Every structure is written in structure tokens, then in C-alpha cells.
């Protein structure tokens, strides 16, 4: 977790010792996780962490789909919901959920 993220954790958990339930990317072992979806803006403060997390899930044998949205920043889709990139980001996440939650879905195929 980067310095910005550590400062953003409320209460007694702020600082270097952020628990893995606050930031799962800090866990040593990412095996056995369900399929994961992530997205980040290329200008987002958590972009590198998102890429690293998805890469580590894949390296542990899991399934992770990651989208990096050009020019997006943290929260871009909520702050500017009418922007094309925001609509595309929401659509991608919704499509992924549809594939994963489909009764016929086999996450090994995702």
C-alpha cells in the first residue's frame, strides 16, 4: 500500500501496519481467492497497486481481470458519471459480473 493509502485508512489502523482485511493486496498468499475484477485509471493513485494485485492473483493460480482506463483518476467514474470513459468502466464491470454470476459460468474459463 502506498503512502497515500496508508494515510487514508481511518482510526488506529492508519500507518505501516494496515491489516490485510483493509487492503487484501498486502496478504502474502493470494491463492484460493475467487475470481477478481479490478479497474484503475492510468492517473489513479492506486494504479500500480491494482496492477500488482491482479498480477499476484494470477501468479498464485487465480483469475483476475484488470482494466486500466486512460486518463482516469481515483473515483473518476463516480465524479464524472456521464463521461464516456466512466460509462465504459461501468459497462465493463457489469459485463464481468454477468459472466461470473451466470449460472453457466465456470470461473476457470474467465
C-alpha positions in Angstrom: 0.0 0.0 0.0 1.4 3.4 -0.9 1.9 6.3 1.5 -1.4 7.9 0.3 -3.3 4.7 1.0 -1.8 4.3 4.5 -2.8 7.8 5.4 -6.3 7.2 4.1 -7.1 4.3 6.5 -9.2 5.6 9.4 -8.6 5.2 13.1 -5.9 3.0 14.7 -5.2 1.1 11.5 -3.6 4.1 9.8 0.2 3.7 9.2 2.5 1.0 8.2 0.7 -2.0 9.8 -2.5 -2.0 7.7 -4.4 -5.3 8.2 -5.0 -7.5 5.2 -8.8 -7.2 5.6 -8.4 -3.5 4.9 -6.1 -4.0 1.9 -6.1 -7.6 0.6 -3.2 -6.7 -1.7 -1.0 -6.8 1.4 -1.6 -10.5 2.0 1.3 -12.8 1.4 -0.7 -15.6 0.0 -3.4 -14.8 -2.7 -4.1 -18.4 -3.6 -7.6 -19.8 -3.4 -9.3 -16.4 -3.9 -12.5 -16.3 -6.1 -12.3 -14.6 -9.5 -11.5 -10.9 -9.1 -12.2 -7.8 -11.1 -10.3 -4.6 -10.8 -10.1 -1.3 -12.6 -8.0 1.8 -12.2 -7.4 5.0 -14.0 -4.0 5.4 -15.5 -3.7 8.6 -13.5 -5.0 6.9 -10.3 -3.1 6.9 -7.1 -3.7 3.1 -6.7 -3.0 2.1 -10.3 0.3 0.4 -9.6 -1.1 -1.4 -6.6 -4.1 -2.6 -8.7 -1.8 -4.0 -11.4 0.4 -5.7 -8.8 -2.6 -7.2 -7.0 -4.0 -8.7 -10.2 -0.6 -10.0 -11.3 -0.1 -11.6 -7.9 -3.5 -13.3 -8.0 -2.7 -14.7 -11.5 0.8 -15.8 -10.3 -0.9 -17.7 -7.4 -3.1 -19.5 -10.0 -6.2 -17.4 -9.6 -8.3 -15.5 -12.1 -8.1 -11.7 -12.2 -9.4 -9.3 -14.8 -7.9 -5.8 -14.7 -8.8 -2.7 -16.8 -6.7 0.4 -16.9 -8.7 3.4 -18.0 -6.7 6.0 -20.0 -6.7 9.3 -18.2 -8.9 8.1 -15.3 -8.1 9.1 -11.7 -9.3 7.6 -8.5 -13.1 7.9 -8.4 -13.4 9.3 -12.0 -16.5 7.2 -12.7 -18.3 8.5 -9.7 -17.3 12.1 -10.1 -18.0 12.2 -13.8 -20.6 9.5 -14.5 -21.6 11.0 -17.9 -18.1 10.8 -19.3 -17.6 8.1 -22.0 -14.7 6.5 -20.1 -16.9 6.3 -17.0 -19.7 4.6 -18.9 -17.3 2.2 -20.4 -15.8 1.4 -17.0 -19.2 0.7 -15.5 -20.2 -1.4 -18.5 -17.0 -3.5 -18.3 -17.6 -4.2 -14.6 -21.2 -5.1 -15.1 -20.3 -7.4 -18.0 -17.8 -9.1 -15.9 -20.3 -9.7 -13.1 -22.7 -11.1 -15.6 -20.2 -13.6 -16.8 -19.1 -14.6 -13.4 -22.5 -14.8 -11.8 -24.2 -16.6 -14.7 -25.4 -20.0 -13.7 -23.4 -21.5 -16.5 -20.2 -19.6 -15.6 -17.1 -21.6 -15.0 -14.6 -19.2 -13.5 -11.7 -21.3 -14.9 -12.8 -20.0 -18.3 -12.8 -16.3 -17.4 
